[in-house]
Each structure stands twice: as structure tokens, then as C-alpha cells.
Amino acid sequence: MSRIGCISSLLLSATTEAFVSQNRSSSSRHDSAGKIRPGFSSVGRVSTLFAISEEQARQQFEQDTTNGAAAKALYNNGELTMTLPRHSYEEDVNAVLEMSESFLREIHSLSASEAAEALMPACHKDAPQACTSEQVFANSYVDLGRVDTVGFDYDYTLVTYTDELLEMIYDMSKERLVEKNSYPKEILDELKFDKNFSIRGLAVDRETGWICQLSYTHKVAVAWEGREKVSRELLMKQYTGKRALTPRERKKRLKPLNDLFSMAECCLMADVIQFFKDHNIPFHARSVVNDILSAIGSTHISGNFHRIVADNPSIYFEPKPYLASVLQTLKQSGKKLIFVSNSPFWYVDAGMKYVVGENWRDDWDVVITSAGKPLFYTDEQRPFREVSVNTERIKFKKIDKLQRGDVYTEGCLKELVRCTDWDIVKGQESSKDISAGLAETSLASPNVLYIGDSLFADLVDAKREFGWTTAAVTPEVGWELEKARQVEYLAAHRTIDLLLHTIRQIQYKLGNKARSAEDNILLDQLESMVSKWRDRQQNLLGNPFGSIFRARHQPSLFAHSIKRYCDLYMRSIADLRHYSPQHRFYPEDSRLLSHEMRTSDFECWDFDN
């Protein structure tokens, strides 16, 4: 067991007095069986847990850590963060603080190799290999063996774009602002797309122009006006002291920026507003936001960038070496494959030929383009129309059966049921009967797995209206997991855990008596340290908002939506290659409330669904 791995359990179980008395004895490093106690150094290395100065700890960390930037990040240009405050008269509280400070010193004295072993969280047992970012994560119990139909989105799901696409959308929209809305021509040269500014799951406030990140309780955790962070005081003032809007105000003011395409949109809004501020140009935030939303929308509708992408696939598409084999494995296991994309046929045809091959349609039972999701799920008045694969022209004939190898456009789920014979309940002949019996077919049940990247266009209605099993392609999870394995990130994470646990233990020691002024000052100081470490951890992710899954101290609204509407999520479809087509996924933690007992292993539920 690692020296750091049992910090929380030791803090929970050991009384402060016992810990202090153990530390006075040189033999206290071992238990009655002769084993090294949790938290102490192993034999052969001088323990730095208790007898180490701040300067020694700093030198040890800088010497041992192979990444010199880690030390600089952790110590913040010489300002050590290992010294905890003390209470002037509460000895029990100070004993807890001394113990925590000792563990804190130990965390930051580890070498890079030791940190990788001691600080790394336990691997998920559903991981295909030891601790990998190529893992499929489960929010609920999913048995792939029961899935008989798998549907896929196209953009950022079957294909992934390079950063050049977002840069092109940014530049085209910028040109529209100048040409259509008479924005200053200087923005054409001065404003450049910054891939490191935006993340998914943000929202723009139409009234202020602020780019906001919301927590799962709909509180504004952080906001940026242009490229300047909005102060906490101004957030409180703007959002009625609670940093939150009413549901009615949210609907009126906040425009979600949830998909990967919106990262160009978000960056352009921030840059234009900052340009106006820097050049002292008066502006109305709502007008600027509306102009940019219109410019971005027109850029998408025009199809101009689609043509450029289709003509230059090697520039705008990332290679997908495992996609064809994943699709073939699913197909060979007896599952039907449905292609449902909002993009036009000529566009998806160019991309799929590049990432899979000329005969990409051979693997698909149904190919639907220009589907118009989410209306595809809810609008029952949209018939299918066939697209000529040779001329790309739309045919006029009525579609009564979807043929393998053909391509269709528009349509809706009701028509999909009518035009297929997949497990339709026997005896239902009219479309009315089929619609009424939709819930009894395989196309409206957990037997359908739909995989997409956009929560609200691809997955929410599929889950909410028809009970489909849903999976979100979330490339950020892989990227963040790689960042989270860096020594400095792990140390910051463990430090935050230790400080929060210290706060809980101090309050336990203080009991239920009224808090003195000094009690509150001490707790405020520790909370401030937690905030500073969170800032440092966020900065290590390389963007102003930090993780898409965390909004400061709470889960983000984006993470909450993933939890609520997605049974599975993964970095890439390629990650499915590690799993059998009959694999069973179990959620790591199915608890809803904190008081519920957590088992030592992963929990599973809803086996019968």
C-alpha cells in the first residue's frame, strides 16, 4: 500500500492524541506485526513525513520531479503552501492541523515515480487495460448483449475534425460581421481563433455578453467578459446575490454553447467584446451577441465551409484507424446499424470515404442524412425522401420501405418504424397502430443504443421520449485524464482532498458549540487555501474555465446532463474496440445521496431493464 493512499482512512480512524504519541516514538513507524504504518516511509528511504523543513521539502521536490514546471506550479514562484494555520488555544484542533501538515509535506516531497504510484487513483475495473483514457464509462447498467440496433451521429462522432475547422468557422463568421453588420475591418487582422480559450458546456448571457460556466445547481461559477474574468462581487450583483437566475430568466437570457462547433462561437464573442472594450467603442451586449449568433448560423447554413472540408479531407478530418473494425465487429455480432446525421449526404459521403473507404455504406442497414435532429424524434409529419447517390438529387417518390444501400433524407422516428420490419409487433398493419405500438418495438426501448456528441440534438429526446440507451462521445474525458495523471495535478488533487478532510475533522473537534471569531477565521483560511489549490489545478488544464466536468467546487451543468441523459460516455468510438459486443457495463457509484452506503466494489442496478 502506498504511503499516501491511506491518508483519509488514517485521519478518520486515528485519534489526534494517539497520532501525536505515536510520532514521539521512533518505533511508531511500525505496527504490532512489524509492518510500516500507513503514511510512513518505506524501509530504505529516510522519512520526510515529519522532520522536514519547508526549504528541504521544496529542494526535494525540485530535485526528484523530472518535470521542473511541476515544482514551479506547485510552489507558485516561491510561495510555499504547505504551512497550515493554527488555533491559539484549541489543542485538539492544532493536533489535527499538525497531522495534516505532515501529510501535506509528504505529498509534495514525492519524486515523480513515487507520485505516479502513490497519488494515482485506483483504476476503474471496467477499464480494458490498466488505467487508460480509452475506457468506456458507465452511468447506469448497460448490457450490450441486449442491444440489437446501434445508431450513430456523424459530426464529432463517426468523424472528428482538426482545429483548422473551428478556425475556418471563426474566420468566416468574422468576415460576415464586417460585410453584413459593418463591424470594424480591423477585427479581420487583429482577432485570431484561440483553441485554448473555450470549452463545451458554457452559456452566453445575452444581456451582459458574459461567457458563463454553470454548476449543476445552475449557479454561475465563473464568467468572462471578453478576455477579462468577472469579479465575484460583480457576479453577485448581476445574479441577485446567489449567482443564479430563475428558470424563466435562464431561458430568456442564457444561450447554451454545448457542442464542439460552439467553441468557435464562444471565442468570437469574447474576442469581439474585448476588441470593443480595448478600443473604447460603445456597444450593446445583446446586439453584439445576436450579431455573432446570426453570423455563426449563416456560416453553417451557407454550406461554404462544408464544401471546403469535403474538398480537403486530409486537412480537416483526423484519421480513424479503428472505426471500420468497430463497425464491422458490431455488425458481425448481429446488430443493425443506423446512420442518422443532420448533415447532407454529399458532405458525409466525403468524410466517410476518407475515414472508412469508398464502400462505407456497406456496413449500414439504414443511412439517413439531413435528419433535422432533435425534430427527427418528435415531429411525426416528416416523410423520408430518397437521395440519389450518383447525382445527389432528391427523388419525389413515396418511401414505404427503407432499402439497405440507399440513402434517405429528412424523415422521423415514426416513419422509421413504419418503413422497417424490425421487431414490429405482429398484427399491427396501419401506421396508426404502429405509432400507438411504438413503445413495444425495438426502436423505442433500451435495445437501441444511440451514440452522438451533442447532448440536446442527439441524445436527450432519444433517452427521454423513447427510452433509448444513449452514449456520448466526449473527447475531453480522454484529454483531461491525461492531464490528471501529471504529477502536479495529482498532488493538487490530493492536497484539496486533504484540506477538505481537515476542515471536517476540525469541525468535529470543535463540536456543536457556537463558533468563536477565531474558529471562523481558521476555517476561512483553510477554505481560502482550498480555493487557491482549485485555481492552480484549473490552470493546469490550460484554459480559463478548467474542466468541463467541474464548475469550481461543484459538478458542472454539463457533467450533470451527461449523468442524467447518457448511460455511457467515452473519448471516441474507437474505445469500443476494447469491449465485446456483449459486454456488460456497471456504474461505479449509483448513489444519489451522500448518506447511502457505498460498497467497496462497483455497484450495478436495473438488471431487468
C-alpha positions in Angstrom: 0.0 0.0 0.0 1.3 3.5 -0.9 2.4 5.9 1.8 -0.3 8.4 0.7 -3.1 6.0 -0.1 -4.4 5.7 3.4 -4.3 9.4 4.5 -8.1 9.7 4.6 -8.7 6.5 6.5 -5.9 7.4 9.0 -7.4 10.8 9.6 -10.8 9.2 10.1 -9.9 6.4 12.4 -6.9 7.6 14.4 -7.5 10.0 17.3 -5.3 13.0 17.4 -3.8 12.1 20.8 -2.8 8.6 19.6 -1.2 10.1 16.5 0.8 12.6 18.5 2.0 9.9 20.9 2.9 7.6 18.1 5.0 10.3 16.5 7.1 10.7 19.6 8.4 7.2 19.4 10.9 6.1 16.8 9.4 2.7 16.8 6.0 4.1 15.9 6.7 3.7 12.2 5.7 0.0 12.6 2.6 -1.7 13.8 2.5 -4.7 16.1 3.1 -7.0 13.1 6.2 -5.1 12.1 4.5 -3.6 9.0 5.0 0.1 8.2 2.1 2.2 9.2 0.0 3.9 6.5 1.5 7.3 5.8 5.1 6.4 6.8 8.1 6.0 4.5 9.2 2.5 3.5 12.4 0.9 4.7 15.5 2.2 2.9 14.4 5.8 2.5 14.7 8.5 5.1 11.2 9.5 6.1 10.3 13.1 5.2 6.9 12.9 6.7 7.5 14.7 10.0 11.1 16.0 10.2 11.4 18.2 7.1 11.7 22.0 6.7 9.8 23.9 4.1 13.1 24.6 2.2 14.1 21.0 2.3 10.7 19.9 1.0 11.0 22.4 -1.8 14.5 21.2 -2.7 13.5 17.6 -2.5 10.5 18.1 -4.8 12.5 20.1 -7.4 15.3 17.5 -7.3 13.1 14.4 -7.6 10.4 15.7 -10.0 11.5 15.2 -13.6 9.2 17.9 -14.7 10.6 21.2 -13.4 7.4 23.0 -14.3 5.6 20.9 -11.7 7.7 22.4 -8.9 7.2 25.9 -10.2 3.4 25.4 -10.5 3.1 23.8 -7.1 5.1 26.4 -5.2 3.9 29.4 -7.1 7.2 31.3 -7.5 8.5 30.5 -4.1 5.3 30.9 -2.0 5.1 27.6 -0.1 1.6 26.3 0.5 2.4 23.5 3.0 2.1 25.5 6.2 -1.3 25.4 7.7 -2.7 28.0 10.1 -3.0 27.3 13.8 -5.6 27.9 16.5 -4.4 29.9 19.5 -5.9 27.7 22.2 -7.7 24.6 20.8 -5.0 21.9 21.2 -7.1 19.2 19.6 -7.6 21.3 16.5 -3.9 22.1 16.3 -3.1 18.4 16.6 -5.3 17.7 13.5 -3.6 20.6 11.7 -0.1 19.3 12.6 -1.0 15.8 11.3 -2.5 17.2 8.1 0.5 19.5 7.5 2.8 16.5 7.9 0.9 14.6 5.3 0.9 17.7 3.1 4.7 17.8 3.3 4.9 14.2 2.4 2.7 14.6 -0.7 5.0 17.3 -2.0 8.2 15.5 -1.2 7.5 12.6 -3.5 9.6 12.0 -6.6 7.8 11.8 -10.0 7.9 8.0 -10.0 6.7 7.8 -6.4 3.9 10.2 -7.1 2.8 8.2 -10.1 2.4 5.2 -7.8 1.2 6.8 -4.6 -1.1 9.6 -5.9 -2.7 7.8 -8.8 -6.4 6.9 -8.2 -7.4 3.3 -8.4 -8.2 2.0 -11.9 -11.8 1.5 -12.8 -12.4 -2.2 -13.0 -14.3 -1.8 -16.3 -11.1 -0.4 -17.9 -9.9 -2.6 -20.8 -6.3 -2.0 -19.7 -4.6 -0.7 -16.6 -5.7 2.9 -16.1 -6.4 4.1 -19.6 -8.1 7.0 -21.2 -9.5 4.6 -23.8 -12.2 3.5 -21.4 -16.0 3.5 -21.8 -17.5 4.9 -18.6 -21.0 3.9 -17.4 -23.6 6.0 -15.6 -26.1 3.1 -15.5 -26.2 -0.7 -16.1 -25.9 -1.4 -19.8 -25.8 -4.9 -21.3 -24.6 -4.6 -24.9 -25.8 -8.2 -25.5 -29.4 -6.9 -25.3 -28.8 -4.1 -27.8 -29.9 -5.1 -31.3 -29.7 -1.7 -33.0 -26.9 0.8 -32.8 -27.3 4.3 -34.2 -24.6 6.8 -34.8 -24.3 10.6 -35.4 -21.8 11.9 -37.9 -20.1 15.1 -36.8 -17.6 14.7 -34.0 -18.9 11.1 -33.6 -18.0 9.0 -36.6 -15.6 11.7 -37.8 -13.5 14.1 -35.7 -12.4 17.5 -37.1 -9.0 19.1 -36.7 -8.7 22.6 -35.1 -8.5 24.0 -38.6 -12.3 23.6 -39.0 -13.1 25.8 -35.9 -10.6 28.3 -37.1 -12.3 28.5 -40.5 -15.7 28.9 -39.0 -14.3 31.7 -36.7 -12.8 33.5 -39.7 -15.8 33.1 -42.0 -18.1 34.4 -39.2 -15.8 37.3 -38.6 -15.9 38.3 -42.3 -19.7 38.2 -42.2 -19.7 40.6 -39.2 -17.7 43.1 -41.3 -19.6 42.6 -44.6 -23.2 42.3 -43.2 -23.1 44.2 -40.0 -20.4 46.9 -40.7 -18.1 45.8 -37.8 -14.6 47.4 -37.8 -12.4 45.9 -40.5 -9.6 45.8 -38.0 -11.1 42.7 -36.4 -10.1 40.7 -39.6 -6.4 41.0 -38.8 -6.4 41.5 -35.0 -8.7 38.7 -33.9 -7.5 35.1 -34.1 -9.1 31.9 -33.1 -7.8 30.6 -29.8 -8.4 26.9 -29.3 -7.4 27.1 -25.7 -10.0 29.7 -24.6 -13.3 27.9 -24.8 -14.7 24.6 -23.6 -18.0 22.9 -24.1 -20.9 23.3 -21.7 -20.8 27.1 -21.4 -23.5 29.7 -21.9 -23.5 33.3 -23.1 -25.6 35.8 -21.2 -27.4 37.8 -23.9 -27.8 40.8 -21.6 -24.2 41.2 -20.5 -22.3 39.3 -23.2 -20.6 37.3 -20.4 -19.4 33.7 -21.2 -20.6 31.7 -18.1 -19.9 28.3 -16.7 -22.8 26.9 -14.7 -22.8 24.4 -11.9 -25.3 21.6 -11.7 -27.4 23.8 -9.4 -27.5 26.5 -12.2 -25.2 28.8 -10.3 -22.7 30.9 -12.3 -19.4 29.5 -11.1 -17.2 31.7 -13.3 -17.8 34.3 -16.0 -15.7 36.1 -18.5 -16.4 39.5 -20.2 -14.3 39.4 -23.2 -10.9 38.1 -22.1 -11.3 39.5 -18.6 -12.6 37.4 -15.7 -15.7 38.9 -14.0 -15.2 39.5 -10.3 -17.1 37.6 -7.6 -18.6 40.9 -6.4 -20.0 41.7 -9.9 -21.3 38.2 -10.3 -23.2 38.6 -7.0 -24.6 41.9 -8.1 -25.7 40.8 -11.5 -27.2 37.5 -10.4 -29.1 38.7 -7.3 -26.6 37.7 -4.6 -26.9 34.0 -5.2 -25.1 33.8 -8.6 -28.2 32.1 -10.2 -31.0 33.1 -12.4 -34.6 31.9 -12.1 -35.7 29.3 -14.6 -37.6 32.0 -16.6 -34.6 34.3 -16.6 -32.3 31.5 -17.7 -34.5 30.7 -20.7 -34.6 34.3 -21.6 -31.0 35.3 -21.1 -28.7 32.3 -21.4 -27.8 30.7 -24.8 -26.2 27.3 -24.3 -22.9 26.6 -26.0 -22.9 22.8 -25.7 -21.4 21.3 -28.8 -17.9 21.3 -30.1 -18.8 23.6 -33.0 -19.8 26.3 -30.4 -16.2 26.7 -29.3 -15.6 29.0 -32.3 -18.8 30.9 -31.4 -17.7 31.3 -27.8 -14.2 32.5 -28.7 -15.5 35.0 -31.3 -18.0 36.5 -28.8 -15.2 37.0 -26.2 -12.8 38.5 -28.7 -15.2 40.9 -30.3 -16.3 42.3 -26.9 -12.7 42.6 -25.8 -11.9 44.4 -29.0 -14.7 46.9 -28.3 -13.5 47.5 -24.8 -9.9 47.9 -25.8 -10.8 50.5 -28.5 -13.3 52.3 -26.3 -16.2 51.5 -28.7 -19.6 51.8 -27.0 -21.6 48.6 -27.6 -24.9 47.0 -26.5 -24.1 43.4 -25.4 -27.3 41.9 -26.6 -26.9 43.3 -30.1 -23.3 42.0 -30.3 -24.4 38.6 -29.1 -27.3 38.5 -31.6 -25.0 39.6 -34.5 -22.4 36.9 -33.7 -25.1 34.2 -33.3 -26.5 35.2 -36.7 -23.1 35.2 -38.3 -22.3 31.8 -37.0 -25.7 30.4 -38.1 -25.3 31.9 -41.6 -21.9 30.4 -41.9 -23.3 26.9 -41.1 -26.4 27.3 -43.4 -24.4 28.7 -46.3 -22.6 25.4 -46.7 -19.4 27.3 -47.7 -17.2 25.6 -45.1 -18.8 22.2 -45.8 -17.5 22.4 -49.4 -14.0 23.3 -48.4 -13.9 20.5 -45.8 -15.3 18.0 -48.3 -12.7 19.0 -50.9 -9.8 18.8 -48.4 -10.5 15.9 -46.1 -6.8 15.3 -45.2 -6.7 18.9 -43.7 -9.9 18.9 -41.8 -10.5 15.3 -40.7 -8.5 13.3 -38.2 -7.6 9.7 -39.2 -9.9 7.0 -37.7 -7.8 3.8 -37.9 -10.2 1.7 -35.7 -13.6 2.9 -36.9 -14.1 0.4 -39.7 -13.2 -2.6 -37.4 -15.5 -1.3 -34.6 -18.5 -1.1 -37.1 -17.7 -4.5 -38.6 -17.5 -6.1 -35.1 -20.9 -4.7 -34.2 -22.3 -5.8 -37.5 -20.9 -9.3 -37.2 -22.4 -9.7 -33.8 -25.9 -9.4 -35.4 -26.6 -5.8 -34.5 -28.3 -3.5 -37.0 -26.5 -0.2 -37.7 -28.3 3.1 -38.4 -26.6 6.2 -39.6 -28.6 9.4 -38.6 -26.9 12.7 -39.3 -28.1 16.3 -39.7 -25.5 16.9 -42.4 -26.3 16.5 -46.1 -25.4 13.3 -48.0 -22.6 14.8 -50.2 -20.9 16.1 -47.1 -21.0 12.9 -45.0 -20.1 10.9 -48.1 -16.8 12.7 -48.5 -15.9 12.3 -44.8 -16.9 8.7 -44.5 -15.0 7.8 -47.7 -11.9 9.4 -46.1 -12.1 7.7 -42.7 -13.6 4.3 -43.7 -13.3 3.8 -47.5 -15.3 4.0 -50.8 -17.7 1.3 -49.8 -18.5 2.7 -46.4 -22.3 2.3 -46.9 -21.9 -1.5 -47.0 -21.9 -1.8 -43.2 -25.1 0.2 -42.7 -28.7 -1.1 -42.6 -30.2 2.4 -42.9 -28.5 5.7 -43.9 -30.4 8.9 -43.0 -29.0 12.4 -43.8 -30.3 15.9 -43.1 -32.3 14.3 -40.4 -33.1 17.5 -38.5 -32.5 16.2 -35.0 -34.0 16.7 -32.5 -37.2 17.2 -34.6 -36.4 13.8 -36.1 -37.5 12.3 -32.7 -40.7 14.3 -32.1 -42.1 15.6 -35.4 -44.4 12.9 -36.9 -45.1 14.7 -40.2 -41.8 14.4 -41.9 -41.7 11.6 -44.6 -38.5 10.1 -45.9 -37.2 11.1 -49.3 -34.5 9.2 -51.2 -31.3 10.8 -52.3 -29.6 9.8 -55.5 -26.1 8.6 -54.6 -24.9 9.5 -58.1 -26.5 12.9 -58.7 -27.2 13.9 -55.1 -30.7 15.0 -56.2 -33.7 14.3 -54.0 -36.3 12.0 -55.5 -40.1 12.5 -55.3 -41.4 9.0 -54.9 -43.1 7.9 -51.7 -41.0 5.8 -49.4 -42.7 2.8 -47.9 -39.6 0.6 -47.1 -36.0 1.6 -46.3 -33.7 -0.3 -48.5 -30.2 -1.3 -47.5 -27.6 0.6 -49.6 -29.9 3.5 -50.4 -29.6 6.9 -48.8 -32.5 8.9 -47.3 -33.1 12.4 -46.1 -35.3 14.1 -43.5 -37.9 11.6 -42.1 -38.8 11.0 -38.4 -38.8 8.1 -36.0 -42.5 7.3 -36.6 -41.6 6.8 -40.3 -38.6 4.8 -39.5 -40.8 2.4 -37.6 -43.3 2.3 -40.5 -40.7 1.7 -43.1 -38.8 -1.1 -41.4 -39.8 -4.6 -40.2 -37.6 -4.7 -37.2 -39.4 -6.4 -34.4 -42.7 -4.6 -35.2 -45.4 -6.2 -33.0 -47.4 -8.7 -35.2 -50.9 -7.8 -36.1 -50.2 -4.1 -36.4 -50.8 -3.0 -40.0 -51.8 0.6 -40.1 -49.5 3.5 -39.4 -51.8 4.5 -36.6 -51.3 1.1 -35.0 -47.6 1.2 -35.5 -47.4 4.6 -33.9 -49.5 3.5 -31.0 -47.4 0.4 -30.5 -44.1 2.2 -30.9 -43.2 1.7 -27.3 -43.4 -2.1 -27.9 -40.9 -2.1 -30.7 -37.2 -2.4 -30.6 -37.0 1.1 -31.9 -38.3 2.6 -28.7 -36.6 0.7 -26.0 -33.2 0.2 -24.3 -32.5 -2.3 -27.2 -31.5 0.7 -29.2 -28.1 2.3 -28.5 -27.6 5.8 -30.0 -24.1 7.3 -30.0 -23.6 11.1 -30.5 -21.7 14.1 -29.4 -24.4 16.7 -28.9 -26.4 16.2 -25.8 -29.5 18.1 -26.8 -29.5 17.4 -30.6 -28.6 13.7 -30.4 -29.3 12.2 -27.0 -31.8 13.9 -24.7 -35.0 13.2 -26.7 -33.8 9.8 -27.6 -33.4 9.0 -23.9 -36.4 11.0 -22.5 -39.0 10.2 -25.2 -38.2 6.7 -26.3 -36.0 5.2 -23.6 -33.1 4.6 -25.9 -29.7 3.7 -24.4 -27.5 6.7 -25.1 -23.8 7.1 -25.3 -21.9 10.5 -25.5 -18.7 10.9 -27.4 -16.8 13.2 -25.1 -13.2 13.7 -26.3 -12.5 15.9 -23.4 -12.6 13.0 -21.0 -9.5 11.4 -22.5 -7.6 14.7 -22.7 -8.5 15.6 -19.0 -7.5 12.1 -17.8 -4.1 12.5 -19.4 -3.7 15.9 -17.7 -4.9 14.5 -14.4 -2.0 11.9 -14.4 0.6 14.6 -14.3 2.5 14.8 -11.0 1.5 18.4 -10.3 -2.2 17.8 -11.0 -2.3 14.7 -8.8 -0.5 16.5 -6.0 -3.0 19.4 -6.2 -5.9 16.9 -6.2 -4.7 15.1 -3.1 -4.0 18.4 -1.4 -7.5 19.6 -1.9 -8.9 16.2 -0.6 -6.6 16.5 2.5 -7.6 20.1 3.2 -11.3 19.4 2.9 -11.0 16.4 5.2 -9.0 18.5 7.6 -11.9 21.0 7.7 -14.3 18.3 8.5 -12.1 16.9 11.3 -11.7 20.4 12.8 -15.4 20.9 13.0 -15.8 17.5 14.6 -13.3 18.6 17.2 -15.0 21.9 17.8 -18.3 20.1 18.4 -21.7 21.7 18.4 -20.8 24.8 20.4 -21.1 28.3 19.0 -18.1 29.2 16.8 -15.8 31.8 18.1 -14.4 34.5 15.9 -11.1 32.7 15.8 -12.8 29.4 14.8 -14.4 31.1 11.8 -11.1 32.8 10.8 -9.3 29.5 10.9 -12.0 27.8 8.8 -12.0 30.8 6.3 -8.2 30.5 6.0 -8.5 26.8 5.1 -11.3 27.3 2.7 -9.2 30.0 1.0 -6.3 27.5 0.6 -8.7 25.1 -1.0 -9.8 27.8 -3.5 -6.2 28.6 -4.3 -5.4 25.0 -5.0 -8.5 24.6 -7.1 -7.3 27.6 -9.1 -3.9 26.0 -9.5 -5.5 22.7 -10.6 -7.7 24.6 -13.1 -4.8 26.4 -14.5 -3.0 23.2 -15.2 -5.8 22.3 -17.7 -4.7 25.2 -19.8 -7.9 27.2 -20.3 -9.8 29.9 -18.4 -12.7 27.6 -17.3 -10.9 24.5 -16.2 -12.6 21.1 -16.5 -15.8 20.8 -18.5 -17.0 18.4 -15.7 -16.3 20.8 -12.8 -17.6 24.3 -12.1 -15.2 25.3 -9.4 -16.3 23.3 -6.3 -19.3 21.5 -7.8 -20.1 19.3 -10.8 -20.8 21.4 -13.9 -24.2 21.6 -15.5 -22.7 19.8 -18.5 -21.5 16.9 -16.3 -24.9 16.8 -14.6 -26.5 16.5 -18.1 -24.1 13.7 -19.0 -25.1 11.9 -15.9 -28.8 12.4 -16.4 -29.2 11.6 -20.1 -26.2 9.4 -21.0 -25.9 5.8 -20.0 -22.3 5.6 -21.3 -19.7 8.1 -22.3 -16.3 7.7 -24.0 -13.4 9.6 -25.6 -14.0 8.1 -29.0 -16.0 5.4 -30.8 -12.6 3.7 -31.2 -12.7 2.9 -27.5 -15.4 0.3 -28.1 -12.8 -2.0 -29.7 -11.6 -3.0 -26.3 -15.0 -4.5 -25.4 -17.1 -7.4 -26.5 -20.3 -6.7 -28.3 -21.9 -8.5 -25.4 -20.0 -6.6 -22.7 -21.9 -5.5 -19.6 -21.1 -2.1 -18.1 -21.7 -1.4 -14.4 -21.8 2.1 -12.9 -19.0 2.9 -10.5 -21.3 4.6 -8.0 -25.1 4.5 -8.2 -25.6 6.5 -5.1 -27.8 9.6 -5.3 -27.5 11.0 -1.8 -24.4 11.2 0.4 -25.8 9.1 3.3 -26.2 6.0 1.2 -23.7 3.2 1.8 -21.0 2.9 -0.7 -19.7 -0.6 -1.4 -16.1 -1.5 -1.8 -16.7 -2.5 -5.4 -18.7 -1.2 -8.3 -22.5 -1.3 -8.0 -25.0 -2.3 -10.6 -28.7 -1.9 -10.9 -31.7 -2.3 -13.3 -30.6 -5.7 -14.4 -34.1 -6.4 -15.6 -34.4 -3.4 -17.9 
